[in-house]
Amino acid sequence: MSGPPTAEAAVPAAAPLVPALATAWPVGTRPRVTRGWEPPASAYGPGHRGVDLATAAGAPVRAVAAGRVSFAGRVAGRGVVSVALAGTALRTTYEPVTGTVRAGDEVAAGDRVGTVEATGGHCVTPCLHWGLLSGETYLDPLSLLPPWLRSTGPSRLLPLTEPPPGRGTGHLR
């Protein structure tokens, strides 16, 4: 016997696997993540349903992967653009954005979908809130990036052999 779905039913026990479809960040090259993804414990629980990327007001916002614009308009006073990613059940969202696309437009990876609005976001300084959904389930949008593109720190080389006695562990800090 099954009843109506509960709010907890909207949050899966394990997040679905996300293919690394993105070919670039939505703003800039390796922007600073000012706030990471914090999945809610329940559908209406507290959390951060995306990541905030440091950028400048007026910066171009680009589609991270090919798809079709499913929404471009205002929600709660903020500009929002959503793109349904081609061949998947995934949808990316970008806000606060003044869209340069309309619902139904096809976009390729890297195509401009809008510009970052100066105000209207939840960041202290201008940022882009980038989200990812599978159906109604929020996922970490950074998971769309391949590992080599996701890294935000400098590359570090470690020695292949152990250091001579008395020379430390060989790991750079």
Disulfide bonds with the S-S distance in Angstrom:
Cys123-Cys127 1.87
